[in-house]
Amino acid sequence: INPQKRAYVRRIEFRGNTKTADPVLRREMRQMEGGSANNALIELSKVRLERIGFFKEVGVETIPVSGTDDQIDVVYSVEEQPSGSVGANLGYSQGYGLMLGANLTENNFLGTGKQVGIGINKSTYQSSLNFSYTEPYFTADGVSAGYSIYARETDYSRLRLQPFSQNTKGASLNWSYPISEIQRIGFGLGYEYLELNLGDYVSSQVIEDFVSANGNWFRSVNFNLNWVKSTLNRGIFATRGTSQRLGLDLSMPGSGLEYYKITYKGSHLRGLTKQLTLKLNADLGYGESYGDTTQMPFFKNFYSGGLGSVRGYKKYTLGPRNTPVGGYSYSRPVGGNVQVVLGAEVIFPLPFVKDQRSIQSSIFLDAGNIFNTKCGNIQINCFDIKEGELRYSVGLGATWLSGFGPITFSVAKPLNSQPGDETEAFQFSLGNQF
C-alpha cells in the first residue's frame, strides 16, 4: 500500500464466531466496507465488539489486497464465551439459601444478539415465574425495545428482615435510545399488583403504621427513566474505562402507591501497572413518598450489607432496625430511604491461573450504610445521612465465570462495627438466581 494514497476497505470479515451470526457483529461496525480506511473507526469497531459481552477476546488485522495498492481487508477474530445458561439451575447463596429452578437466560439467543429470559425458580425465601425479551436493535440505528412479565411470592422473614410476605404480579415495556457512541437514554412503563400478607402477628411499628394508613394491597402504574454512559473496554470483567447510570423510578400519580426513587451507580477503572487495575465504585439512592401515600413504602426501601455492597456485614442488615412490638425482643432491619455505598478495589491476576479472562480477583475497601431522613422517635439504629455512621471493611474477593454460573466469594474484616451490627467474615454465592 502506498502511504501517500488513500486506502479503501474492500471487505470486512469475521472469524471465530461459530455461534453468533455475522449480522450481530456487523451492526457494531463503524468502519464501513467500500469506505476510506480509518484506523480510529477500525479500533472503535473492535471496542464495540468487546463491550457487547459475547466474546472473551477480540483481535483485528488489516490485510492488503493482492494486486492493488489502495485496498485492504479488515479481519476481526473473536473467541466466544458463554452468554447465558439453559436448563436446570442449582445454587446456594448466603442470605438467599438453596436456589432451585429451570430457566433460560441468554443475552445472545441462538446467536441473534437478542436477550431472552424464561425462569421458574424457588429459593428459601422466594418463588418466581418470569419472562423477558429485548431486541437490542429494534431499529437499524440502535433503538432497543423489550418487555417483561413476572410473578413473585416473597417471604421476607426468611431473609431475617420483616415478618411479612409479599405477592407481586406485573408487566413492563422498555425502550432505549442511543444519543452517542457511549451514551443511551432509556424509559419504560409498567403495571404492578402488590399484596402484603402480614400473617398472625406483626413485630414492627413501621409495618403497623404503614398498613393502618395505606392498606395492604396496591395497583400501580410505574414509569422509569435512565441515562447510561459507558467507556468500559469489556462487557464482562472490564479493566479500563468508566460506567455511569442515573435512574428515576416513579409510581405515577393516582396509583395505589405514590413514591419515587432516584439512583446512581458508577465505576471508574484505570491501570496502575500492566497487571494491576484500580476500580472505584459508587452506588447511591434516595426515595420518598408523595401524594396520598403517607411514607416511603417499607417494602421499597434500600437495603445494604453483603456481597455487592458492604462486604463483611450480613446481607441486608445495615441501617435502621424496627422497634419490636407485641412482646417480641428481636430487632429486624427495615431498610431506609437513602443508600450510600462506596468502594475501592485493586484488581490483580491470580497466580498459577492460565486463563485470566474468566476470573477476577481483588483486594477491596468498602464503605456504606443505609439512612433514613424521617426516623421515628423510637426507631433503632436510625440516622439521617452522617459520614460518621458509615461502616467500613477490607478484604479479598474473587468471581469465577463457571459453566453453570458465577461463583463469588469474599473474606472481609469490618473495621468499625457497632453494637447491633451483624458481621460475617466469609461470604459466597454459587450459581445464579433468575
Buried (B, 14 or more C-beta within 10 A) or exposed (E): BEEEEEBBBBEBEBEBBEEBBEEBBBBBBBBEEEEEBBEEBBEBBBBBBBBBBBBBEBBBEBEBBEEEEBBBBBBBBBEBBBBBBEEEBEBBBBBBBEBBBBBBBBBBBEBBBBBBBBBBBBBBBBBBBBBBBBBBBBEEEBBBBBBBEBBBBBBBBBBBBBBBBBBBBBBBEBBBBBEEEBBBEBBBBBBBBBBBEBEEEBBBBBBBBBBEEBEBEBEBBBBBEBBBBBBBBBBBBBBEBBBBBBBBBBBBEEBBBBBBBBBBBBBBBEEEEEEEBBBBBBBBBBBBBEEEBEBBBBBBBBBBBBBBBBBBBBBBBBBBBBBBBEEBEEBBBBBBBBBBBBBBBBBBEEEEEEEEBBBBBBEBBBBBBBBBBEBBEEBBBBBEBEEEBBBBBBBBBBBBBEEBBBBBBBBBBBEEBEEEBBBBEEBBBBBBBB
